[in-house]
Amino acid sequence: MKAQLRKYLLRLQSVSDITTKIYSAPAPEGETNPMILLSRVSGDSTHTNAGILGRSEELWQIDCYADTGDQCEELKEAVRTGLDAYTGFMDDIEVFSTTLERIDDLSFIEGDGSENSEHRKELEFRIIHSEALADYVTTTTTTTTTTTI
């Protein structure tokens, strides 16, 4: 799901106008802002007595980083409006539901306005989606018995 989520965000014009740097957390060393970091917080597959349904529910943390508060807010809004309530396909994975669970402003602003300030907005989305069918393919063997009378 991580690769599909990354590609989906890159296809959003409002996001790619600000940045094309979308990584799995942590960021590559020395990377500069603006950027987005993706982290899978939790997730599980849906099971019944009959087995796996091929459906998963995951919680994703999406952190938006920028050099200014305004740019960070713009990037957060681009992600929020592009992903909240999304249903459809992300490549080969069908998304049944995408719900914004939480937004936090985790910016740290130095009192003197120095470059040690960090502008960061954190969003959490609950995404319910299909799982890759290849993970659950089972083979069935049929045996035929012929009786001659």
C-alpha atoms as a printed R data frame, in Angstrom:
    type eleno elety resid chain resno       x       y       z
1   ATOM     1    CA   MET     A     1   0.000   0.000   0.000
2   ATOM     2    CA   LYS     A     2   2.898   2.377   0.682
3   ATOM     3    CA   ALA     A     3   4.039   2.462  -2.947
4   ATOM     4    CA   GLN     A     4   0.468   2.966  -4.167
5   ATOM     5    CA   LEU     A     5  -0.149   5.772  -1.652
6   ATOM     6    CA   ARG     A     6   3.087   7.496  -2.668
7   ATOM     7    CA   LYS     A     7   2.214   7.310  -6.378
8   ATOM     8    CA   TYR     A     8  -1.305   8.572  -5.710
9   ATOM     9    CA   LEU     A     9  -0.020  11.605  -3.807
10  ATOM    10    CA   LEU     A    10   2.513  12.344  -6.553
11  ATOM    11    CA   ARG     A    11  -0.295  12.327  -9.130
12  ATOM    12    CA   LEU     A    12  -2.169  15.046  -7.219
13  ATOM    13    CA   GLN     A    13  -1.322  18.294  -8.993
14  ATOM    14    CA   SER     A    14  -1.830  20.299  -5.796
15  ATOM    15    CA   VAL     A    15   0.828  18.165  -4.042
16  ATOM    16    CA   SER     A    16   3.317  17.889  -6.912
17  ATOM    17    CA   ASP     A    17   3.178  21.670  -7.432
18  ATOM    18    CA   ILE     A    18   4.731  21.981  -3.956
19  ATOM    19    CA   THR     A    19   6.970  18.897  -3.765
20  ATOM    20    CA   THR     A    20   7.742  15.584  -5.425
21  ATOM    21    CA   LYS     A    21   9.793  14.430  -2.438
22  ATOM    22    CA   ILE     A    22   7.680  11.742  -0.747
23  ATOM    23    CA   TYR     A    23   9.548   9.187   1.365
24  ATOM    24    CA   SER     A    24   9.055   6.473   3.939
25  ATOM    25    CA   ALA     A    25  10.003   7.857   7.355
26  ATOM    26    CA   PRO     A    26  12.664   8.722   8.292
27  ATOM    27    CA   ALA     A    27  13.753  11.184   5.614
28  ATOM    28    CA   PRO     A    28  16.965  10.515   3.729
29  ATOM    29    CA   GLU     A    29  19.893  12.204   5.447
30  ATOM    30    CA   GLY     A    30  20.441  15.754   4.260
31  ATOM    31    CA   GLU     A    31  17.074  15.990   2.463
32  ATOM    32    CA   THR     A    32  15.637  19.478   2.213
33  ATOM    33    CA   ASN     A    33  12.091  20.793   2.565
34  ATOM    34    CA   PRO     A    34   9.390  20.725   1.364
35  ATOM    35    CA   MET     A    35   8.750  16.994   1.664
36  ATOM    36    CA   ILE     A    36   6.242  14.391   2.812
37  ATOM    37    CA   LEU     A    37   7.021  11.387   5.004
38  ATOM    38    CA   LEU     A    38   4.791   8.294   5.092
39  ATOM    39    CA   SER     A    39   4.511   5.906   8.042
40  ATOM    40    CA   ARG     A    40   2.165   2.959   8.491
41  ATOM    41    CA   VAL     A    41   1.027   3.199  12.100
42  ATOM    42    CA   SER     A    42  -1.102   0.050  12.259
43  ATOM    43    CA   GLY     A    43  -3.105  -2.305  10.127
44  ATOM    44    CA   ASP     A    44  -4.748  -5.666   9.888
45  ATOM    45    CA   SER     A    45  -6.472  -7.970   7.463
46  ATOM    46    CA   THR     A    46 -10.159  -8.771   7.708
47  ATOM    47    CA   HIS     A    47 -10.792 -12.425   8.573
48  ATOM    48    CA   THR     A    48 -13.924 -14.519   8.864
49  ATOM    49    CA   ASN     A    49 -14.462 -18.169   9.742
50  ATOM    50    CA   ALA     A    50 -14.092 -18.875   6.028
51  ATOM    51    CA   GLY     A    51 -10.651 -17.218   5.908
52  ATOM    52    CA   ILE     A    52  -9.143 -13.962   4.697
53  ATOM    53    CA   LEU     A    53 -11.496 -11.596   2.867
54  ATOM    54    CA   GLY     A    54  -8.695  -9.869   0.961
55  ATOM    55    CA   ARG     A    55  -9.437  -6.594   2.732
56  ATOM    56    CA   SER     A    56  -7.219  -4.518   5.012
57  ATOM    57    CA   GLU     A    57  -7.688  -1.544   7.332
58  ATOM    58    CA   GLU     A    58  -4.598   0.566   7.949
59  ATOM    59    CA   LEU     A    59  -3.759   3.779   9.771
60  ATOM    60    CA   TRP     A    60  -1.271   5.984   7.913
61  ATOM    61    CA   GLN     A    61   0.624   8.959   9.279
62  ATOM    62    CA   ILE     A    62   1.519  11.569   6.681
63  ATOM    63    CA   ASP     A    63   3.939  14.290   7.798
64  ATOM    64    CA   CYS     A    64   4.266  17.481   5.769
65  ATOM    65    CA   TYR     A    65   7.480  19.494   6.181
66  ATOM    66    CA   ALA     A    66   8.224  22.924   4.736
67  ATOM    67    CA   ASP     A    67  10.496  25.921   5.267
68  ATOM    68    CA   THR     A    68   7.658  28.303   6.095
69  ATOM    69    CA   GLY     A    69   4.416  27.996   7.995
70  ATOM    70    CA   ASP     A    70   2.408  29.094   4.951
71  ATOM    71    CA   GLN     A    71   4.014  26.507   2.672
72  ATOM    72    CA   CYS     A    72   3.498  23.780   5.297
73  ATOM    73    CA   GLU     A    73  -0.186  24.720   5.602
74  ATOM    74    CA   GLU     A    74  -0.548  24.670   1.795
75  ATOM    75    CA   LEU     A    75   1.063  21.226   1.569
76  ATOM    76    CA   LYS     A    76  -1.109  19.875   4.410
77  ATOM    77    CA   GLU     A    77  -4.241  21.157   2.676
78  ATOM    78    CA   ALA     A    78  -3.174  19.620  -0.644
79  ATOM    79    CA   VAL     A    79  -2.799  16.223   1.036
80  ATOM    80    CA   ARG     A    80  -6.014  16.591   3.067
81  ATOM    81    CA   THR     A    81  -8.245  17.618   0.169
82  ATOM    82    CA   GLY     A    82  -6.738  15.036  -2.169
83  ATOM    83    CA   LEU     A    83  -6.978  12.086   0.173
84  ATOM    84    CA   ASP     A    84  -9.854  12.644   2.628
85  ATOM    85    CA   ALA     A    85 -12.978  10.664   1.626
86  ATOM    86    CA   TYR     A    86 -11.161   9.175  -1.412
87  ATOM    87    CA   THR     A    87 -12.546   5.973  -2.905
88  ATOM    88    CA   GLY     A    88 -11.320   4.351  -6.099
89  ATOM    89    CA   PHE     A    89  -8.105   2.716  -7.232
90  ATOM    90    CA   MET     A    90  -4.508   3.376  -6.280
91  ATOM    91    CA   ASP     A    91  -2.855   1.368  -9.019
92  ATOM    92    CA   ASP     A    92  -3.956  -2.252  -8.472
93  ATOM    93    CA   ILE     A    93  -5.440  -1.699  -5.003
94  ATOM    94    CA   GLU     A    94  -9.081  -0.741  -4.584
95  ATOM    95    CA   VAL     A    95  -9.676   1.822  -1.842
96  ATOM    96    CA   PHE     A    96 -13.090   1.464  -0.206
97  ATOM    97    CA   SER     A    97 -12.764   4.265   2.336
98  ATOM    98    CA   THR     A    98 -10.290   6.968   3.347
99  ATOM    99    CA   THR     A    99 -11.032   8.898   6.517
100 ATOM   100    CA   LEU     A   100  -9.056  11.725   8.060
101 ATOM   101    CA   GLU     A   101  -8.647  10.796  11.730
102 ATOM   102    CA   ARG     A   102  -6.445  13.602  13.039
103 ATOM   103    CA   ILE     A   103  -4.388  16.686  12.162
104 ATOM   104    CA   ASP     A   104  -1.659  18.011  14.457
105 ATOM   105    CA   ASP     A   105   0.601  21.024  14.114
106 ATOM   106    CA   LEU     A   106   3.960  19.794  15.365
107 ATOM   107    CA   SER     A   107   5.914  22.860  14.291
108 ATOM   108    CA   PHE     A   108   8.736  24.070  16.478
109 ATOM   109    CA   ILE     A   109   9.407  27.774  16.101
110 ATOM   110    CA   GLU     A   110  12.523  29.306  17.650
111 ATOM   111    CA   GLY     A   111  11.789  32.530  19.520
112 ATOM   112    CA   ASP     A   112  14.469  34.356  17.547
113 ATOM   113    CA   GLY     A   113  13.169  33.087  14.183
114 ATOM   114    CA   SER     A   114  16.417  31.236  13.544
115 ATOM   115    CA   GLU     A   115  16.828  28.455  11.026
116 ATOM   116    CA   ASN     A   116  16.364  25.893  13.821
117 ATOM   117    CA   SER     A   117  12.610  26.326  13.368
118 ATOM   118    CA   GLU     A   118  10.711  23.368  11.913
119 ATOM   119    CA   HIS     A   119   7.345  23.595  10.174
120 ATOM   120    CA   ARG     A   120   5.527  20.248  10.338
121 ATOM   121    CA   LYS     A   121   1.891  19.171  10.033
122 ATOM   122    CA   GLU     A   122   0.914  15.582  10.793
123 ATOM   123    CA   LEU     A   123  -2.181  13.947   9.334
124 ATOM   124    CA   GLU     A   124  -3.511  10.477  10.119
125 ATOM   125    CA   PHE     A   125  -5.758   8.654   7.669
126 ATOM   126    CA   ARG     A   126  -7.626   5.389   8.122
127 ATOM   127    CA   ILE     A   127  -7.615   3.589   4.766
128 ATOM   128    CA   ILE     A   128  -9.714   0.502   4.066
129 ATOM   129    CA   HIS     A   129  -8.592  -1.246   0.894
130 ATOM   130    CA   SER     A   130  -8.323  -4.519  -0.957
131 ATOM   131    CA   GLU     A   131  -5.207  -6.568  -0.473
132 ATOM   132    CA   ALA     A   132  -3.097  -7.857  -3.325
133 ATOM   133    CA   LEU     A   133  -4.861 -10.984  -4.541
134 ATOM   134    CA   ALA     A   134  -1.572 -12.690  -5.306
135 ATOM   135    CA   ASP     A   135  -0.981 -12.895  -1.554
136 ATOM   136    CA   TYR     A   136  -4.049 -15.103  -1.128
137 ATOM   137    CA   VAL     A   137  -4.173 -17.279  -4.213
138 ATOM   138    CA   THR     A   138  -4.915 -20.863  -3.316
139 ATOM   139    CA   THR     A   139  -4.687 -23.841  -5.560
140 ATOM   140    CA   THR     A   140  -7.364 -26.481  -5.747
141 ATOM   141    CA   THR     A   141  -6.719 -30.016  -6.869
142 ATOM   142    CA   THR     A   142  -9.497 -32.062  -8.368
143 ATOM   143    CA   THR     A   143  -9.363 -35.841  -8.372
144 ATOM   144    CA   THR     A   144 -11.551 -37.790 -10.753
145 ATOM   145    CA   THR     A   145 -12.319 -41.452 -10.185
146 ATOM   146    CA   THR     A   146 -13.693 -43.557 -12.983
147 ATOM   147    CA   THR     A   147 -15.449 -46.830 -12.243
148 ATOM   148    CA   THR     A   148 -16.041 -49.361 -15.014
149 ATOM   149    CA   ILE     A   149 -18.977 -51.753 -14.626
